[in-house]
Amino acid sequence: QDSSEGLKRMSFGDHLDELRRRLGRSMIAIAVCVFGMIPFKTEITSVYAAPYRNMWMKGFVEYLEDFEEEVRSKGGADNLHESKREAFDWLQKYEDEIKEGQFPEDQAHKIRDIGGYRVPYFLVSLSGLADFWTFMAASVLFALILASPYVLFQMWAFVAAGLYRQERGVVYRSLPWAFVLLALGVGFGYFGVVPYGLFYLVKL
């Protein structure tokens, strides 16, 4: 390489040692962040459960609209079967409270048992450790996001040592756009694809 740029020549073994150091520092940073996530189980759970809750609410609103259309087609709630009339009256009473998210969570089963909307209000663990492993997977993901500036710095420090000034400039110009596109992709998946995908899968 061009010595005029002050690039240091390194043997293959030196490169491996440098890579080991960078990876070790990155893993320590990620591990620290994972343990830092543990006290925030409620907040982390609410983040990854939010798409499901959005899907649930969209389905509930559609269920109400279909129910109201059925009532109109039959000339009023009095012409419904007794169980359906009870469900309609109950939903009319608590509709606003449910839509605003103020309905007591310990009473959420009544939305299904009385109101007739069968989609579970809560995500359910199908085994004893399912909730734990889901939370740990989410913690690792959050830790990767939190530690990503430091991890990316370590990666860049390893790669940049072997690049010419012009090559480093290309990376500097491209990196901001890469972050913007990544953020747009994550946002589109989280706010668009996942909740709407869940909504249509539940309706199948």
C-alpha positions as CSV (number, residue, x, y, z in Angstrom):
1,Q,0.0,0.0,0.0
2,D,1.0,3.6,-0.4
3,S,3.3,4.6,2.5
4,S,2.5,8.3,1.8
5,E,-0.8,7.8,3.5
6,G,0.8,6.5,6.6
7,L,-0.7,3.0,6.4
8,K,0.9,0.5,8.6
9,R,1.8,-2.9,7.2
10,M,0.5,-5.8,9.3
11,S,1.1,-9.5,9.0
12,F,-1.8,-12.0,8.8
13,G,-1.3,-12.9,12.4
14,D,-1.4,-9.2,13.4
15,H,-4.7,-8.9,11.5
16,L,-6.1,-11.8,13.4
17,D,-5.1,-10.4,16.8
18,E,-6.6,-7.0,15.9
19,L,-9.8,-8.7,14.8
20,R,-9.9,-10.7,18.0
21,R,-9.6,-7.5,20.1
22,R,-12.3,-5.7,18.2
23,L,-14.7,-8.7,18.4
24,G,-13.9,-9.1,22.1
25,R,-14.7,-5.5,22.9
26,S,-17.9,-5.6,20.8
27,M,-19.1,-8.8,22.6
28,I,-18.4,-7.3,26.0
29,A,-20.4,-4.2,25.1
30,I,-23.3,-6.3,23.8
31,A,-23.3,-8.5,27.0
32,V,-23.3,-5.4,29.2
33,C,-26.3,-4.0,27.3
34,V,-28.2,-7.4,27.5
35,F,-27.8,-7.4,31.3
36,G,-28.9,-3.7,31.3
37,M,-32.1,-4.7,29.6
38,I,-33.2,-7.2,32.3
39,P,-34.8,-4.6,34.7
40,F,-37.0,-3.2,31.8
41,K,-39.0,-6.3,31.0
42,T,-42.3,-4.5,31.0
43,E,-41.1,-1.8,28.7
44,I,-39.4,-4.2,26.3
45,T,-42.5,-6.5,26.2
46,S,-44.7,-3.6,25.4
47,V,-42.5,-2.7,22.4
48,Y,-42.6,-6.1,20.7
49,A,-46.3,-6.6,21.7
50,A,-47.4,-3.3,20.2
51,P,-47.9,-4.6,16.6
52,Y,-50.1,-7.3,18.0
53,R,-52.1,-4.8,20.0
54,N,-52.5,-2.6,16.9
55,M,-53.7,-5.6,15.0
56,W,-56.1,-6.5,17.8
57,M,-57.6,-3.0,17.9
58,K,-58.0,-2.9,14.1
59,G,-59.8,-6.2,14.2
60,F,-62.0,-5.2,17.1
61,V,-63.1,-2.0,15.3
62,E,-64.0,-4.0,12.2
63,Y,-65.8,-6.5,14.4
64,L,-67.9,-3.7,15.9
65,E,-68.7,-2.3,12.4
66,D,-69.9,-5.7,11.2
67,F,-71.9,-6.2,14.3
68,E,-73.6,-2.8,13.9
69,E,-74.3,-3.6,10.3
70,E,-76.0,-6.8,11.3
71,V,-78.1,-5.0,13.8
72,R,-79.2,-2.4,11.2
73,S,-80.1,-5.2,8.7
74,K,-82.4,-6.8,11.3
75,G,-84.1,-3.6,12.2
76,G,-82.6,-3.2,15.7
77,A,-81.0,-5.0,18.6
78,D,-84.4,-6.3,19.8
79,N,-84.6,-8.6,16.8
80,L,-81.3,-10.3,17.6
81,H,-81.0,-13.6,19.4
82,E,-80.8,-13.2,23.2
83,S,-77.0,-14.0,23.4
84,K,-76.2,-11.6,20.5
85,R,-78.4,-8.9,22.0
86,E,-76.5,-9.2,25.3
87,A,-73.2,-9.1,23.5
88,F,-74.3,-6.0,21.5
89,D,-75.5,-4.2,24.6
90,W,-72.3,-4.9,26.5
91,L,-70.1,-3.8,23.6
92,Q,-72.1,-0.5,23.3
93,K,-71.5,0.1,27.0
94,Y,-67.8,-0.5,27.0
95,E,-66.9,0.4,23.3
96,D,-65.2,3.7,24.0
97,E,-63.4,2.4,27.1
98,I,-61.9,-0.5,25.1
99,K,-60.9,1.7,22.1
100,E,-59.2,4.2,24.4
101,G,-57.2,1.4,26.1
102,Q,-58.8,2.1,29.5
103,F,-60.6,-1.2,29.9
104,P,-59.2,-3.1,32.9
105,E,-56.8,-5.7,31.7
106,D,-57.9,-8.2,34.3
107,Q,-61.4,-8.0,32.8
108,A,-60.2,-8.4,29.2
109,H,-61.6,-12.0,29.0
110,K,-65.1,-10.4,29.0
111,I,-64.4,-9.0,25.5
112,R,-64.3,-12.6,24.3
113,D,-66.8,-14.2,26.7
114,I,-69.5,-11.6,26.6
115,G,-68.7,-9.4,23.6
116,G,-67.9,-12.3,21.3
117,Y,-64.6,-11.0,19.9
118,R,-62.6,-14.2,19.9
119,V,-59.1,-12.9,19.2
120,P,-57.1,-13.0,22.5
121,Y,-56.4,-9.6,24.0
122,F,-53.0,-10.9,25.3
123,L,-50.2,-12.9,23.7
124,V,-50.1,-16.3,25.2
125,S,-47.0,-18.4,26.2
126,L,-47.5,-22.0,25.0
127,S,-44.8,-23.4,27.3
128,G,-43.2,-22.4,30.6
129,L,-40.1,-20.9,29.2
130,A,-41.6,-19.4,26.1
131,D,-42.1,-16.0,27.7
132,F,-38.5,-16.0,29.1
133,W,-36.9,-16.9,25.8
134,T,-39.0,-14.4,23.9
135,F,-37.9,-11.7,26.3
136,M,-34.2,-12.7,26.1
137,A,-34.3,-12.7,22.3
138,A,-35.9,-9.2,22.4
139,S,-33.2,-8.1,25.0
140,V,-30.4,-9.3,22.7
141,L,-32.0,-7.3,19.8
142,F,-32.4,-4.2,21.9
143,A,-28.8,-4.6,23.2
144,L,-27.5,-4.9,19.6
145,I,-29.3,-1.6,18.8
146,L,-28.0,0.1,22.0
147,A,-24.5,-1.1,21.5
148,S,-24.5,-0.6,17.7
149,P,-22.6,2.7,17.7
150,Y,-19.7,1.2,19.7
151,V,-19.8,-2.1,17.7
152,L,-19.8,-0.2,14.4
153,F,-16.9,1.9,15.6
154,Q,-14.9,-1.2,16.3
155,M,-15.8,-2.7,12.9
156,W,-14.9,0.5,11.2
157,A,-11.6,0.9,13.1
158,F,-10.6,-2.6,11.9
159,V,-11.6,-2.1,8.3
160,A,-10.5,1.6,7.9
161,A,-6.9,0.8,8.8
162,G,-6.5,-1.0,5.4
163,L,-8.3,1.5,3.3
164,Y,-7.0,4.5,1.2
165,R,-8.2,8.0,2.0
166,Q,-10.4,7.9,-1.1
167,E,-12.0,4.6,-0.1
168,R,-12.7,5.9,3.4
169,G,-14.4,9.0,1.8
170,V,-16.7,6.7,-0.1
171,V,-17.8,5.0,3.1
172,Y,-18.3,8.3,4.9
173,R,-20.5,9.6,2.1
174,S,-22.6,6.3,1.9
175,L,-23.0,5.6,5.6
176,P,-25.6,8.3,6.5
177,W,-27.8,7.1,3.7
178,A,-27.4,3.5,4.8
179,F,-28.7,4.4,8.3
180,V,-31.6,6.4,6.8
181,L,-32.6,3.4,4.6
182,L,-32.2,1.0,7.5
183,A,-34.4,3.2,9.8
184,L,-37.1,3.4,7.0
185,G,-37.0,-0.3,6.5
186,V,-37.4,-1.1,10.2
187,G,-40.2,1.5,10.6
188,F,-42.1,0.1,7.6
189,G,-41.8,-3.4,8.9
190,Y,-42.8,-2.5,12.5
191,F,-45.6,-0.1,11.8
192,G,-46.8,-1.5,8.5
193,V,-46.0,-5.1,7.5
194,V,-46.1,-6.8,10.9
195,P,-49.5,-5.4,12.2
196,Y,-51.3,-5.6,8.9
197,G,-49.8,-9.1,8.2
198,L,-51.0,-10.3,11.6
199,F,-54.4,-8.8,10.9
200,Y,-55.0,-10.7,7.7
201,L,-53.5,-13.9,9.1
202,V,-56.0,-13.8,12.0
203,K,-58.9,-13.2,9.6
204,L,-58.0,-16.3,7.4
